Amino acid sequence: MAGNEAKGRVLPPGISSRDFERALRDFAGAIGDEWVVRAEEKLAEYRDPFAFASADPGEFASAAAVKPSSVEEIQAILKIANQYKIPLWTISRGKNLGYGGPAPRVSGSVTLDLGRMNRIIEVSEEFCHAVVEPGVTFFDLYEYIRERKLKVWISVPALGWGSVIGNALDRGIGYTPYGDHSEKICGMEVVLANGDVIRTGMGALSRGKTWQAFKPGYGPSMDGLFMQSNMGVVTKAGVWLMPEPDLFVPCDVRFERESDLEQIVDITARLRREDIIQNTAVLSNAVRLISRRGSRRKWFDGEGVVPRDVVKKALDESGLGAWNLTFAIYGPEKLANARLKIAQNAYAAIPGARLSSRKWDVKAEKPGALTASMGPDSVQAGIPSLVALEVLKYRGEDGGHIGFSPVVAPSGREAVKLANLVGARCHEHGFDYYGGFSFGARHLYSVMMILYDKASEEHKVQAHRLCERLVVEAGQMGFGEYRAHVAYMDLICEQYDFNNHALRRFAETLKDAVDPNGILSPGKQGIWPRAMRPTRKAT
Amino acid sequence: MAGNEAKGRVLPPGISSRDFERALRDFAGAIGDEWVVRAEEKLAEYRDPFAFASADPGEFASAAAVKPSSVEEIQAILKIANQYKIPLWTISRGKNLGYGGPAPRVSGSVTLDLGRMNRIIEVSEEFCHAVVEPGVTFFDLYEYIRERKLKVWISVPALGWGSVIGNALDRGIGYTPYGDHSEKICGMEVVLANGDVIRTGMGALSRGKTWQAFKPGYGPSMDGLFMQSNMGVVTKAGVWLMPEPDLFVPCDVRFERESDLEQIVDITARLRREDIIQNTAVLSNAVRLISRRGSRRKWFDGEGVVPRDVVKKALDESGLGAWNLTFAIYGPEKLANARLKIAQNAYAAIPGARLSSRKWDVKAEKPGALTASMGPDSVQAGIPSLVALEVLKYRGEDGGHIGFSPVVAPSGREAVKLANLVGARCHEHGFDYYGGFSFGARHLYSVMMILYDKASEEHKVQAHRLCERLVVEAGQMGFGEYRAHVAYMDLICEQYDFNNHALRRFAETLKDAVDPNGILSPGKQGIWPRAMRPTRKAT
């Protein structure tokens, strides 16, 4: 949806320049002038950092941003937004790289930036949970725990700069046994569009002590309703933390042949289901492996897809296989040893598979030493970093990426089917197939990044075409995304078509009931308020 | 809410006898006359089998029952109910013993009995899941798996006669590592009040294969909304099953002193959090232990509370301690041994604690042999039974019970606080304190049954008073129930009071949006449709 514009300025849809000025004054009155962002150069920070699909400069652009510091200020903002019918796009830290970052679905939205609400309200070592506000980053929470030497571990995604709550709400994943971040949320505080404040689960019991202990509460559970959602503004959440394990045993398994994929997936899915592998195991293909070594230019200076023999040579030079699996084992020594042995035996069924492991005695090590010496294993220990940004140098000096992330059944056959589709389409559009699979408890996330050179318009156009094609073709084969860039939210939602989109119909019925003016993040994940439904992106 | 009555017949609220006759004819036309239950003696089956709080014979009574065999028939029923504004009370098997059984919250509801929809649609040994309809009982699913010798285990609650789906929707618990039944539901099919059919999660992707693999889906997750809820009629659900373990090692720990409670809870909660104990550990107090031996008359022939010295004697005679903990260990031998060792060491910190364990080689045993020889351990192996009914003989020939089930933080101090309250109030009202705690992953369920003699009106009145008092007093101390008898649904909901009952307000906003005529299970868990809100039970 391209924006309403006046004098080159993006405005909320259907709002006159004059009314918008009034609204901005009201926002300033409510939260202080310095917390209303309207200068264009500052608003640039609220756009997709990858400037993806930006042929239209008005697309996915904010008209302003407001930065409240409290629930009361959010309530005041909501009141004004309801009055003027101005859409707000809620972000926590706005770090959603590959999925549009902070960019709003509807151009001219006012970004509701919760970054200032960054209190760590509680970390309980006894009960292994934290209560945080949306502005708290993984780095913040990690440092807080480290400073106090608390015996709990957090789980972090590949990049540690994002919001603990924001990442969980978008169903981000990390790489410890607590890596299913939305699953580890226990209890929320939510401001509704009408300004009412609810606490979910046991938080509704005002004198209770179980808000972070028992997720469902009494009656219907509401937490799920606020995930990937525009039904409310989450202002606090409980997060379960992992008790510090005795041992941490990161493992790699190197596989020789591309054709090992089916067997690798079947074995790993079984080990996950049987709780032998406890964390989000990550399987990477060749391009993903070599991309960690920086720009592909050191192997290939041409355009288009890196030839197979060059990939093979790069792998050999780096001592890598056609697939590489990483996972880790956590816990008391005897259990860890037993798990390791079972995993070793399981992968020995694949000719040429080589498992290597490191053993860290967590209780014996000084935490600082552990962190520093762990290298790439650190993400599996919940240590936040920004190392994963390196991959952006793979293609072009100034690279971007889009995430294409369908869910796959935990079956080798299904993984092969998806990998074949993605590989073929990547090559047709001139991209290397950077991919693999992350293993959830009962499913795989297909990991696939379209890495492109931001300096090349042709690259951007092709990346966009490739992504659209993949969403639709994978959808036709029964693979649906678990997460979406703002540019594809509608298209992805479109694939979820059972009974003529009955689930979307239901979600939009709820949306209209709880946000009749449609002010909260319209279009998020393809859910639109009544008045804006005609603008849904047609397929 | 007492019923509308005509000629001694219970009618739906606000519906004339004539209109009701018409509606029944319409129901019969839609699903066949033999599936509309109206004879009073047959309707008795839809009442609380414990006839609890039945001073008013019109309370919690159905006006009729309808028994559809398909989604299409449910849709036809909903259409008629919407037309006449007749409330329907949905049950799966109606076995919700201690919580009202099949009895409706609103007298004069028509019971929507899904018992005929009892197809086991799929059991996948490869992916360890089942897809079932609401009429499928634990016995059904267990037999289906056993007959086909599939290497998967189900989890069952204390009584196996109930519905797999119904129990999970009411957040029932079982005693394997998959014992948090609502947590193991993955994907639902739901008929909404307007007849629309949705599939949640990945089920919305009509060509997909991940409906039972990935719970959240894309956009807001809806499954939680249909738990303990009146937002829709669940007609299918995916259920995760446990891969058959190599070893099954049930354990008992006997503790000498009542005052061990705090330490027992702290240790067990930690072992659960650290995943050393994998299943729902159950801690039982003295009365609960002796109640398994049948009527209390063999030790005590008086009225009122069994004296402490008699309890002590009964324990000694039976070789029992003041507290007894049961849990089990599952998995490959080396892991099981390591877990057992850690648990043994942990409980050794409590003077006099004695841990005993049995070891079953599941792969080696013939399943039949395993089942038959396991005795009381069988529930921890997911084998359904009705043995737990024995406890009803404890007080009177024909006993009843009410479950009072608050959630407690995983802390010894909190458990002691609750046990003291419950024990004192039980004794004040002339009941033995039958209780203990079940250990969820991060919380305790306080288990407490008010066991009474159905033949004694005085018992029933006292049981009712005790329960009301406990709900309110525990609520004031911050303990809220996770589940409710129909008679206490409002009172319990009342305790969840944050921000003047904002969560209830929110749930009722959703309710009005998805069921504007308020036909689905009005009052379920204290959530009422707009028109009936004035009848909410005042506190």
Contacts between the chains, C-beta under 8 A, distances in Angstrom:
chain1	res1	chain2	res2	distance
A	126	B	411	7.4
A	127	B	409	7.0
A	127	B	410	6.5
A	127	B	411	7.5
A	127	B	442	7.5
A	128	B	273	6.0
A	129	B	442	7.8
A	171	B	216	5.8
A	182	B	216	6.4
A	186	B	442	7.1
A	192	B	506	6.6
A	196	B	499	7.3
A	196	B	502	5.4
A	196	B	505	6.7
A	196	B	506	7.1
A	197	B	499	5.3
A	197	B	502	6.1
A	198	B	498	7.4
A	198	B	499	6.9
A	198	B	502	4.4
A	198	B	503	4.9
A	198	B	505	7.9
A	198	B	506	5.2
A	199	B	498	4.8
A	199	B	499	7.3
A	199	B	502	7.5
A	199	B	503	6.8
A	200	B	503	6.7
A	202	B	407	6.3
A	202	B	480	6.2
A	203	B	498	6.3
A	204	B	480	7.9
A	204	B	496	3.8
A	204	B	497	7.3
A	204	B	498	4.8
A	204	B	501	8.0
A	204	B	502	7.6
A	204	B	503	4.1
A	204	B	504	7.9
A	205	B	475	7.2
A	205	B	478	6.4
A	205	B	480	4.2
A	205	B	495	6.1
A	205	B	496	5.3
A	205	B	497	7.3
A	205	B	498	7.0
A	206	B	497	5.4
A	206	B	498	4.4
A	206	B	499	7.9
A	207	B	475	7.6
A	207	B	476	6.7
A	207	B	477	7.0
A	207	B	478	4.0
A	208	B	478	4.2
A	208	B	479	7.2
A	208	B	480	5.9
A	209	B	409	4.7
A	209	B	414	6.5
A	209	B	478	5.4
A	210	B	407	5.1
A	210	B	408	7.0
A	210	B	409	5.2
A	210	B	443	5.9
A	210	B	478	7.7
A	210	B	479	7.9
A	210	B	480	7.3
A	212	B	442	7.8
A	213	B	407	7.0
A	213	B	409	5.1
A	213	B	410	6.3
A	213	B	442	5.1
A	213	B	443	4.0
A	214	B	407	4.7
A	214	B	440	6.9
A	214	B	442	6.9
A	214	B	443	4.1
A	214	B	482	6.9
A	216	B	171	5.8
A	216	B	182	6.4
A	216	B	224	7.0
A	216	B	227	6.5
A	216	B	228	7.7
A	216	B	482	7.1
A	217	B	480	7.7
A	217	B	482	7.8
A	217	B	496	7.3
A	217	B	503	7.8
A	218	B	228	7.0
A	218	B	480	6.1
A	218	B	481	6.3
A	218	B	482	6.3
A	218	B	483	7.8
A	218	B	484	7.3
A	218	B	492	6.3
A	218	B	493	6.7
A	218	B	496	5.8
A	218	B	525	6.3
A	218	B	526	7.9
A	219	B	228	5.1
A	219	B	229	6.8
A	219	B	493	6.8
A	219	B	496	7.8
A	219	B	503	7.8
A	219	B	504	7.7
A	219	B	507	6.1
A	219	B	524	8.0
A	219	B	525	3.9
A	219	B	526	6.6
A	219	B	527	5.9
A	220	B	224	6.3
A	220	B	225	4.9
A	220	B	226	7.1
A	220	B	227	6.0
A	220	B	228	6.3
A	220	B	229	4.2
A	220	B	231	6.4
A	220	B	507	5.9
A	220	B	510	7.9
A	220	B	525	7.5
A	220	B	527	7.3
A	221	B	224	3.1
A	221	B	225	7.2
A	221	B	227	5.6
A	222	B	224	6.7
A	222	B	225	7.4
A	222	B	503	7.2
A	222	B	506	7.1
A	222	B	507	7.6
A	223	B	224	6.4
A	224	B	216	7.0
A	224	B	220	6.3
A	224	B	221	3.1
A	224	B	222	6.7
A	224	B	223	6.4
A	224	B	224	4.5
A	224	B	225	7.3
A	225	B	220	4.9
A	225	B	221	7.1
A	225	B	222	7.4
A	225	B	224	7.2
A	225	B	225	6.4
A	226	B	220	7.1
A	227	B	216	6.5
A	227	B	220	6.0
A	227	B	221	5.6
A	228	B	216	7.7
A	228	B	218	7.0
A	228	B	219	5.1
A	228	B	220	6.3
A	229	B	219	6.8
A	229	B	220	4.2
A	231	B	220	6.4
A	240	B	442	6.6
A	243	B	270	7.8
A	243	B	273	5.8
A	243	B	274	5.3
A	270	B	243	7.9
A	273	B	128	6.0
A	273	B	243	5.8
A	274	B	243	5.3
A	274	B	331	7.6
A	275	B	331	7.6
A	276	B	332	7.9
A	331	B	274	7.6
A	331	B	275	7.6
A	332	B	276	7.9
A	332	B	338	6.7
A	332	B	342	6.1
A	334	B	334	7.5
A	334	B	337	7.7
A	334	B	338	3.6
A	334	B	341	7.1
A	334	B	342	8.0
A	335	B	335	5.8
A	335	B	338	4.7
A	335	B	339	6.9
A	337	B	334	7.7
A	338	B	332	6.7
A	338	B	334	3.6
A	338	B	335	4.6
A	338	B	338	6.0
A	339	B	335	6.9
A	341	B	334	7.1
A	342	B	332	6.1
A	342	B	334	8.0
A	407	B	202	6.3
A	407	B	210	5.0
A	407	B	213	7.0
A	407	B	214	4.7
A	408	B	210	7.0
A	409	B	127	7.0
A	409	B	209	4.7
A	409	B	210	5.2
A	409	B	213	5.1
A	410	B	127	6.5
A	410	B	213	6.2
A	411	B	126	7.4
A	411	B	127	7.5
A	414	B	209	6.5
A	440	B	214	6.9
A	442	B	127	7.5
A	442	B	129	7.8
A	442	B	186	7.1
A	442	B	212	7.8
A	442	B	213	5.1
A	442	B	214	6.9
A	442	B	240	6.6
A	443	B	210	5.9
A	443	B	213	4.0
A	443	B	214	4.1
A	475	B	205	7.2
A	475	B	207	7.6
A	476	B	207	6.7
A	477	B	207	7.0
A	478	B	205	6.4
A	478	B	207	4.0
A	478	B	208	4.2
A	478	B	209	5.4
A	478	B	210	7.7
A	479	B	208	7.2
A	479	B	210	7.9
A	480	B	202	6.2
A	480	B	204	7.9
A	480	B	205	4.2
A	480	B	208	5.8
A	480	B	210	7.3
A	480	B	217	7.7
A	480	B	218	6.1
A	481	B	218	6.3
A	482	B	214	6.9
A	482	B	216	7.1
A	482	B	217	7.8
A	482	B	218	6.3
A	483	B	218	7.8
A	484	B	218	7.4
A	492	B	218	6.3
A	493	B	218	6.7
A	493	B	219	6.8
A	495	B	205	6.0
A	496	B	204	3.8
A	496	B	205	5.2
A	496	B	217	7.2
A	496	B	218	5.8
A	496	B	219	7.8
A	497	B	204	7.2
A	497	B	205	7.2
A	497	B	206	5.4
A	498	B	198	7.4
A	498	B	199	4.8
A	498	B	203	6.3
A	498	B	204	4.8
A	498	B	205	7.0
A	498	B	206	4.4
A	499	B	196	7.3
A	499	B	197	5.3
A	499	B	198	6.9
A	499	B	199	7.3
A	499	B	206	7.9
A	501	B	204	8.0
A	502	B	196	5.4
A	502	B	197	6.1
A	502	B	198	4.4
A	502	B	199	7.5
A	502	B	204	7.6
A	503	B	198	4.9
A	503	B	199	6.8
A	503	B	200	6.7
A	503	B	204	4.1
A	503	B	217	7.7
A	503	B	219	7.8
A	503	B	222	7.2
A	504	B	204	7.8
A	504	B	219	7.7
A	505	B	196	6.7
A	505	B	198	7.9
A	506	B	192	6.6
A	506	B	196	7.1
A	506	B	198	5.2
A	506	B	222	7.1
A	506	B	514	7.3
A	507	B	219	6.1
A	507	B	220	5.9
A	507	B	222	7.6
A	509	B	513	5.5
A	509	B	514	6.1
A	510	B	220	7.9
A	510	B	510	5.9
A	510	B	513	6.2
A	510	B	514	7.2
A	512	B	513	7.1
A	513	B	509	5.5
A	513	B	510	6.2
A	513	B	512	7.1
A	513	B	513	3.4
A	513	B	514	8.0
A	514	B	506	7.3
A	514	B	509	6.1
A	514	B	510	7.2
A	514	B	513	8.0
A	524	B	219	7.9
A	525	B	218	6.3
A	525	B	219	3.9
A	525	B	220	7.5
A	526	B	218	7.9
A	526	B	219	6.5
A	527	B	219	5.9
A	527	B	220	7.3
